[in-house]
Amino acid sequence: QAQLVESGGGLVQPGGSLSLSCAASGSIFIFKIYAMGWYRQAPGKQRELVATITSGGSTRYTDSVKGRFTISRDNAKNTVYLQMNSLKPEDTAVYYCNAWPEATVPWGQGTQVTVSS
């Protein structure tokens, strides 16, 4: 059974930074061949895709985070990262990672990011 564990969230002031990590495990989940995505879900809203990274390292971002967030991956560690800078209150959400475009792995518990003064 594949498993995803997100970490690194917290409370930060507007303009601050956070670095999220997502560790993948499970013998049937060959991490390095999958494109991965970071998703987020704010209270009362649907889960949305924030950033993606292919197995070859190509990245894409939703418009609201372009220039502020950076997705990366370390295939040797089965880990995908999300560096978030210049955070805004509207970035407040639970952040999740999963395979992309099909979220084929059971969702992890996510990590809460709260941007507030």
Secondary structure as GFF3:
##gff-version 3
##sequence-region A 1 117
A	DSSP	beta_strand	3	7	.	.	.	ID=ss1
A	DSSP	beta_strand	10	12	.	.	.	ID=ss2
A	DSSP	beta_strand	18	25	.	.	.	ID=ss3
A	DSSP	three_ten_helix	31	33	.	.	.	ID=ss4
A	DSSP	beta_strand	36	41	.	.	.	ID=ss5
A	DSSP	beta_strand	48	53	.	.	.	ID=ss6
A	DSSP	beta_strand	59	61	.	.	.	ID=ss7
A	DSSP	three_ten_helix	63	65	.	.	.	ID=ss8
A	DSSP	beta_strand	69	74	.	.	.	ID=ss9
A	DSSP	three_ten_helix	75	77	.	.	.	ID=ss10
A	DSSP	beta_strand	79	84	.	.	.	ID=ss11
A	DSSP	three_ten_helix	89	91	.	.	.	ID=ss12
A	DSSP	beta_strand	93	99	.	.	.	ID=ss13
A	DSSP	beta_strand	111	115	.	.	.	ID=ss14
###
